[in-house]
Amino acid sequence: MCASVRCATCGDHVFEGDRCSTCGAVVGDGSASPRHQPELRSDLRQCGRCGLRTAPVSYFQRRSHKALLVGVGLFTYVIGGVIYYAVCRKNLVCPRCGLGWQHSRATASTGEAVVAPVAASPPSNSRLPTSGVGRRVIGVALALAGTITITTGIVNGVGGAIVTGAFVGLGGAGFLQWGRKALLERRQSIVHGLNRRVLRLATERRGILTVTDVASALDLTLSAAEKVMISMEDGVRVRSEVSEEGVIYYEFPELMHKASIGRGSSALAR
């Protein structure tokens, strides 16, 4: 009888010589039987946090998430648990660290992470960080449940209900803060992505751009393009000038003089 061992890749229990049902790795010597040969699976990706190469699991397959669901349900008289389950039940996560699978990376057939080359424009399937709307909804629900519980405890003179409501309210505040942080991260990611696209455009245009250039190339409104350029202007690497015709344009000195900077460095070396 084969002994049950832990998979060296994901830590799941599997019989020696069998293929792990979680990550697809063969544990021990699986060459004796054709059924033990590793199969290439198209659903294997690499976690963006812990680097585990595996297939995702559903959110509530992880014990920590199950425990959190039970805790939220107990402290909110089941209401918070139901909301938590409804918001997160379709999410896929890494089986080891619990990171959302939207942050995973594609892997090659050899199991190594695939590093995509820098493209002229962002890939159409690039993912932005979540906006945290589910977390904020849970936070509002917990805050309301906590308020109702505290009010009920005060009216009926039940100290336990007041304490429970206070903990529920604190949990709601934590979820709201968590959701707000996710929203800020999403906004920063969008701004950084726009900045990178503007820099690529400035490189193509030899270091001189107008708001109209940016709006046309990035498919933005004129007001949005103007805000992007104003946010990038620092007076050193990006600076605004006015032409004799009264047209406002933006200069990128490092890109405008890139060729001469290189020649100057080589001349000094000689």
C-alpha angles and dihedrals in degrees: 000000000000116000121239111244137169121263109247091217105049105005095239120144114259137156115260111266094020127110116253110249091211105051103008096239120142113238114214123340107339096167095098095078131034090228089064094059112114116254125214108243122199093205095063114112135162121254113241093221111036099019095234113160105217147106118278126255129212117271097251095047088083114088094223091057091048090052091049090050091053092046094050090047093051095049095045100041090253093299095099092043092054092049092046092051094046092052099044106029095096096046120113119214142177110274092222107043103010097237114157110265092230085078094056125111130227117255131210123238089264090060096250121130115259113232110201118217119248107269129207089248133017115276114261092235096052112132126226122211113269117269092230094236091141091052092050091049090052089047093053091046092050092047091052092045090050092049092050092047093050092047091050090049092051094047094048096035094239111151094191092060091051092052092046091049090051092054091047090050091050089051090051091051089051092052091048091052091047091051092047090052090052090050092052091048090052092051091048090050091053092049092048090049091052091048091053091050091049090052091051090050091048089052090053092047093048096250103308124103139165127205089251091055091053094045092050097045097042096038093240133140116258092250092050092047090050091052090051092052093045090051091052096047111104101156092246114055094016122027135166124232135179120229125220088260091056096254115146112223135170125233127206101198095189090057095040093054098031094118095047091046089057093049091048092053092050091048091053090049090056 
